[in-house]
Every structure is written in structure tokens, then in C-alpha cells.
Amino acid sequence: MSKEVKPESVSLRPLGGGAAVMATSEQEPVCIFGTGDLGRSLGQRLLQTDYKVVYGSRRPRSCGPLPEGAQAFSHADAAQLASLIFVCVHREHYDFMETLTSQLEGKVLVDVSNNPEKNLYPEANAAYLQRLLPGCQVVKGFNTLSAWTLQNGPSDASRQVYLCGNSAEAKQAVAEVATKMGLTVLDRGSLSAARELEDIPLQLFPEWKLPLQITVGLLAFFFFYLLIREVVYAYVDQGKDISFRIMVSLANKVFPIVSLIMLSLCYLPGVIAAFLQMYRGTKYRRFPDWLDRWMLCRKQLGLLALALAFLHVLYTLIIPIRYYVRYRILDFTVTQIRENQTSEFDNTMAWRTDSYYSVGILGFGLYILLGITSLPSVSNALSWREFSFIQSKLGHVTLLLCTLHTYLYGWDRFLHPSMYKWYTPAGYMLSLLVPTVVLTLKLLLLLPCVDRSITRIRRGWERTDLDEEKTLLA
């Protein structure tokens, strides 16, 4: 009588310490091929949701620490114990599964792999795996979740799990596991969508692309504009070399200019949308794609504007310690002493500068409040009315204060011909164009007759209703 051959298996020391406990549940285990960071994190998450977990490894006796309650087997033995297998190995290591054709026949394989760059292979990893093992049902999924997310619990956007596959039954089996793990499943169709899913983790700040392009474009434009007006003009017209002012003085003009313009760009699409709804007489018609995309990136525009405002504050704080400023103050003082002159106190200038700084501080304080409430952890704790009050009403107050801050900075300089070097307006004048337009249009929307119409439209009223009513009365 031959001895029964038992599968090679071993219980390893768990991550949390202590001896691993052999699960006694009759529930079919979930198998994971691969004992790397993602494999261990996925197994830990499955164990927390009352699943039995077995690992398939090349070296089951020395594959490292596993989550408490999990077991390590050879690939062949682990595949025989489960009908659902998560493949947590890289594409270049798929070849070992060709030797497991009989053990994997009819099983559901969940491909969680990603590539280091786009278009690295002629076909998606999941499609390649399906071609390699035609007897299996391959589902692409879980590739947008990181090991850190699985360990610490999913939140917000990281709750979403995209699935695609040719078998509805296989996708349903994987979706049940994901739902039990507290994830939200989004079915993206057949396995032909696998390449699209594999490209998602390779995207670098997709929602920030347009805001960053706008920011860089504005910074570049105003930097070169002010460079020509101030540094190049001084060298050509007066023979002075003030290129040292590029590092602080020029930067401290560019940052607030762009910050103010970008803050106004956060509220301009809302104003345009209101006038568009009033023109159409309904809220049920879709906005143009450019306006819709603009409105979706307002949060990113605001946060970038806040970052530039922070830089403006920091640059302003170092002004007193600059060598150039200390030299000018000392030179002016010595000149006054030599010529036995004194400067009279200018009460108007004192009011202007104090108002300028005070309004700027108040505007920056509200600026920070807007940035804080845009954080998901803070906005989730607010009701919609509270969030709308801060982001809309206080947001427009912030824009008003920052615009007033710039007007006080300019004061009556626009009346001086010397401000128009080479017949070009100063940078702060250009920065006032967009916010002034936004505030003017917003003021029009606050008029009782206009506000009443907008409110009715946003509550569902359509202009066609009024036309039909007039027809019936006639």
C-alpha cells in the first residue's frame, strides 16, 4: 500500500507575531500567487473580511512573513484549493503558470499587474494571460489599489475598483469579494478594456494637468513681461544693471499677479454658467465641454493660487533683510543728514499703506480658510450649505479683498506717465482685469431681479413652461 502524498505546505510566522493558526472553516479559500507587498496586503485585507487565504509561492518554506492565519503552498497545491486566484506577480513571470494548465483549468484569475510605462507590450497583461491560459477566466482588476491603501483601509477615490473581463460570472465572483472588502466596483466591460485599466496607475496627476499648464503659462508670461519692462528697460533706457532684482523683487511681483488671476479664474466659470442658464432659460441643457472642464478643475486652480499667495507672503517677509533694501535705507538716511533735511509725515500715505497691508492680511486669512475647507477630511465634515457658504460667499469676499489689496497697492500710479514704460501697463494693472470683470458680473447677478430669475431656473423652472402657460390662457 503506497503512502498518501500530502501537498507541500508550511505555516510561517505572521506579520503580527505569534504562530499562524490553521483555519478550520469549510469556506473555500482565496488563493494569491505572489508574496510581495501587494500580495501580503491583499491577503491581510481578505483575512479581515473573514476569507480564508492561501498563498502560492516558489519557495513556500522561505517566502517571508505572511498575515496571521494564512498558509503558503507551492503554486500547484495552492491552485487546487481555490477557484478564485489573485495573480500578484509581474508579467515577465507569467510563464510558470503554463505548467499549471490542468490545475488552473476553469479557475478565475484576477490579474492585478501594472507596467512601468505605457505601450511597453503589444497587448495588455490580462489579454496576454488569457491567451497563455485559454482554459481560465481572466478578470482584470484591483490594479489601481496600492499596498498602502489595502493596509490602511480604502477611502474616497481609492475605494473604486475597476473590473473588466469576458465572463460575467467571473466578474460577479470578483465583485462580491471586492464589495465585502468595502470597495466600490465599476464594471468597464470586456477584457479589451484591460489596457485602459492598466494605464490608469501610470497617469501623473491627471486632474492637475490643465491647472498646471495654466499656472506655468501665466508665470512664464508675466515673468518675461516684467523682465522686459523693468530689467531690460532700465539697462537700455538708463544704462542701469538691476538684474539682481530678478531673484526677489521680480518674483514677488509675478507670484501675487498670477495668484490673483487664478483665484478669479476659480469664480469666473460659475458666473458664466449663471448667465448661460439665464440666457437659455433652463438648467437642464448641458454646458459646453470647455466650460464643464473648466468648472471641474476649479479646486486645483484655487490650491495652486493659494500656493503662489504663500510664496508672495514669504518673499514679502524677507524684504527688510535684503542687502538692497538696507543699502537704500542707509543711503537715504545719510543723504538726509548731509543735506540737513527732514521728511514730513504723510498722513494719506500712512492710511494707504496700513489699509493695503490690513486688507492683504484679511484676504490671505480667508484664502487659507478656502484651502483648508477644500481638503476632503474637512469638506466631508461640512454640510452642503456650510461648504457652499465658505467656498462661494466667502470665496467672493476673498476675491474682493485681494482685488482691493491690489488697487490700494497701485493707488494713483496709473496716472503717472512714468508707469507706462515702452507704452506698456504695469503688471498689477493687468492682474486687475479678470477679477474686476468677475466681481462686476457677480454684482449684476446679485441684483434682486436677476437673482430671482436664476433661483427659479435652478429650482427647475424652464422658460418653455411660461410660453405654454401663455398659450393656454390665449
Summary of the structure (lengths in Angstrom):
residues: 474
radius of gyration: 32.4
end to end distance: 102.3
largest distance: 120.6
contacts: 1375
relative contact order: 0.07
helix: 62%
strand: 8%
